[in-house]
C-alpha cells in the first residue's frame, strides 16, 4: 500500500478491544450471545405485535419499528467484528468503513427519532385521551415514521459523502470495533473544518432537538398525571409510559456517558468499551424492558408461543 496525501487508503485496521489471543474466544462468545439475544428478542417483539390484532395501535406500531431499527443497528457492527475475530483479521476496506458509518448514523438517529415519536404518542394518550384516536390516526403514524426515515437517509448520505472528500495518510489504525464518524474525522490528514461543522450541527439539530421534544412531552405528561385525583389513576397513567421512559433514559444516559468519558479521558480504547452500552447493550435490553413491564406484550408473546406450539 502506497502512502501519501494524494493516495487513497484502501483499508483500515479495526483494533477492537484487545490484542490478547486468549481473550478473543471470550470476546467472540460474549458478542455473539448478545447479538443473538438482540436479534431474537426484537424479532419476537415484531412477530408478537404483527400477529396480535389487539396490538395494532400507534404505540405498538412505533415499537415494532424501533425493534426493526435495533436489529439493523447491531447488525451494522457486530457481524463484521465477529468475522474479523473468526478469521484473525483486523482489516476493513475503505468502502466497508464508509458503508458502516452510513448505516450507523442512519439507525442511531432513527432510534432517537422513533423514541421522540413514541414520547409524542404517550403525550397525546395521557394529555388528550378523548382525541387520541383522531390525532394518532394511521395516516399520521405512517407519515411520522416515513419522515423519520427520509430525514435520516438524507443526513447519513450527507455525512458519508463528506467523508469521501477526506484524505487518509499513514494512520490507518482504528482503536475501536467499528468505524465511528467522529474518530474517522480525527484520523484524516486533510482539512476537516467543514466536516466538524456539519457533524456538530447535525448532532445538535437531530440529537438535541428530539431530546427537547421528549422533555417537553414528559413535562406535559407529568403535569397531567399530577392533576389526576386518585392514586390508582396516577399509577395507571404513569405505567403506560414507564417502559418508554426507561428506554429513553438508558439510551441517552449511555450515549452521553460515552462522549463525556471519551472527552475526559481521551482514551480511545475506553471509548470503544463504553460505546458497547448504546450500540449493543441498549438494543439488547429494549425487548426485555417492553415485554417484562407490559401486560399486553406478555399476553401477546404468550399467545404467539402457544399458537406456534399448536401449529407444530
N, C-alpha and C positions, 0 to 999 in steps of 0.2 A: 504494500500500500504506500503510495507516494504521499508526502506531507508538504504542506504549504498553504498559504492563504487562498490561492486560487484553485485548489484541488478539492473536489467533492469527496467527503468522507463517505465510504460505502457501508461501514458498520461501526457499532459501538459495543462496549463490553458492560453488561449488567453484573455488577459485583455481588449483588444480593446482600444477605445478612452475615454470612460467614464463609471464609475460605477453608475452614477446617473440614477435611473429608469425612471425619467421623460424625459430624453434625448434619451432613447432607441428607442421610436417610431419615433422620428425625424431622428435619425441616420439610422434606418431601411428604412424609406421612401426615404431619400436622396440617399442612396447607391443603393436601388432597382431601383430608377429612372435612376441613372447614368448607372447602369448595363444594363437596358433595352434599353436605348438610344445607348449605345456602341454596344450591340449585334445587334439591329435593323439597326443602321446606317452602320456598317461594312458588315452586311449581304446584305443590299441594294447595296453596292458597288460591292460585289461579283456577285450578280444576274445581275446587270446592265452591268458589263463587260462581263460575260459569254453569255448574251442574245444579245449583240450588236457586230456584226462581225467587225465593224469599230474600235472597241477597242481591237481586238485580236492582240495586238502589245506587244513587250517586256516590255515597261513601265507599261502597264496596267496588264500584266501577273504578274509582281512583286508586283504591288499594290494589286491585288486580294489575293496574298499570304500573304502580310502584313496585310490585313484586317482579314484573317482567323486566323493568329497568334494572332492578337489583341483580337479577340473573345475568343480564348483559354487562353490567358494571364489573362484577367479579370475573366474568369470562374474558374481559379485556386484558387482565394482568396475570391471573393465577395459572392458566394453562401454559402460557409461554414460560413462566418461571419453573413450573414442573417439568416441562420439556427440556429446559436447559440443565436442570439438576440430573434428569434421567440420562441425557446424552453427555453429561460432564462438559458442557459448553456454556460460555457466558455471552456468546455473540447474539446481537440483534441487529438486523440490517437497518440502514438509514430509512428505507421506505417503511419497514416494520415499526420503527420508532415513531415516525410521523403519524402513521396509522393509529398506533396505540395512544398517542397524545390526542388525536381527533376524537376517538371514542371515549377516552377517559373524561375529557371536558364535556362531551355530549351527555353522557349518562350521569356524571356527578352533578351537573347543574340541572339536569332533568329531575333528579331526586329532589333538589331544592324546590323546583317549581311545583312538583306534584305535592310535596308537603305543604306548600303555601296554598295550593288549590284546596287541599283537604282541610286546612285551617279555615278557609272561607266557607267551605261546606258546613263545618261544625258551627261557625258563627251564624249562618243562616238558620240552621236547625234549632239552635238554642235561643237566639235573639228574635227570630221571626218564624216560629214554628207553624203558624197558621198559613203562611205564604210559602212554606218550604217547597212543596211540590210544584208550585207555579214558578218560583225563582230558579230552582235547581232542576230545570227540565232537561230531557235528554239532549236537546239541541245545544243548550249552553254547556253542558258537561262535555259533549263532543268537541265543541269549539275551544274550550279551555285546554283540553289535552292536545288538540291539534296545534293550537298556537304555541303551546309549550315546546312541542317538537320543532316547529318551524323556526322559532326564535333561537333555539339551541343548536339546530343544524347550521344556521347562519353564523352563530357565534363560534362554534367549533371549526367551521370551514375557514373563517377569517383568521383565527389563531393559528391554524395549521398552515395556511397559505403564507402567513407572515414568518413562520418557522422556516419555510422553504427558502426564504431570502437570506437566511443567516449562513455564515461560513464557519466550519469547524476545522481546527488545525491539528495540533498534536495531542490534545487532551480528549481522549475518546472513552475514558473510564467513567461509568455512571455508578456511584456508590448507592445504588437503590435496586429494587427488584422490578421496577418498571420505569418507563420514560416519563418523567414528570415535567410539565411545561416550565415551571419556574427554574428548576435545576438545569434543564436543557438550554435555556436562555443564558444562564450564567456560564455555561461551558463554551458558548460561542466566542469566536475571536474577532468577529465583525461588530459593527456598531449596533447596539441593542436598545437604543433610547426609545425608538418608536414601538418596539415590541413591549417594553416595560410599560409605556403609557397605555397602550391598548389592553395589556394584561390586567393592570391595576384598575383601569376604568371599568372593564368588564366585571372584575371581581366585586367592585363597589356596586355597580348597577344591577348585575344578575345574582349576586350573592347577598349584598346588603339590602337591596330593595325588597326582595321576598321576605327577608328576616323582619324588616319593619312591618310588612304586611301581616306576618304571623303574630308579631307583638300586638299590633292594633286589633286583630281579630280576637286574641285571647284577653285583651283588656276589656273589650265589649262583652265577651263571654263571662268573665269574672263578675263584671258589673251586673249582668242579667241574673247570674246564679245568686248573687247576694240579695237580690230583690225577691227571690222565692221564699215564701214563708216557712214551709215545712222542711225539716232536716232530710226527710226521705226524698223530697222533690229535688233538693240541692244535690244529694248524692247521685240520684238517677241522671240528672243533667250533667254532672261532672264525669260520671262513668262513661258517657258517650264519647268523651274526648280524651280520656285518660291515656289510652293506648297511643293515640296520635301525639299527645304532648310528650310522652316518654320517648318516642322515636325522634321527635324534633330535638329534644334535649340531648339525646345520645349523639345524634348526627352533628349538630352544631358545636357541642362541647368538645367532642373528639377532634373535629376539624380545626376548631380554634386552638385546642391544646397542641396539635401537631405544629401549627405555624408559629405559635408563641414559643414552644420549646426549641424549634429549629432556629428561630431568630435569637433566642437567648444563648444557646449552646454553640451554634454554628457547626454542629456535628452532623454530617450527612447520614452516617450510619444510625444515629439516634433518631433522626427524622424518618428514615426508612422504617425503623421498628415502630415508631409512633403512628405512621401513616397506615399501618395494618388495621388500626382501630376503625377508621372510617371507610377504608377500601374493602375490608374483609369482615371484621367483627360486626359492624353495624348492619350490613345486609344479611348476615347470618342470623342475627338476633331478631330482626323485624318479624319474621313469621311466628316466632315464639311469643313475642310481645302481643301481637294481634290475635293469636289463637288462644293463649292462656288467659288473657284478660277480657275475652269477648265471648259471651254465651252463644251468640248467633253463629260465630265461626266454629266454636266447639261442636254445636249441633250439626252444622253443615259438614264438617270433617267426619263426624261420626256416621252420618247418613251416607257420605261418599264411600267410606271404608266398608260399611255394611252392604251397600249396593254392589261394590266391587267383589266382595266375598260371595254374595249370592250369584252373581254372574259367572264366577269361576267355578 
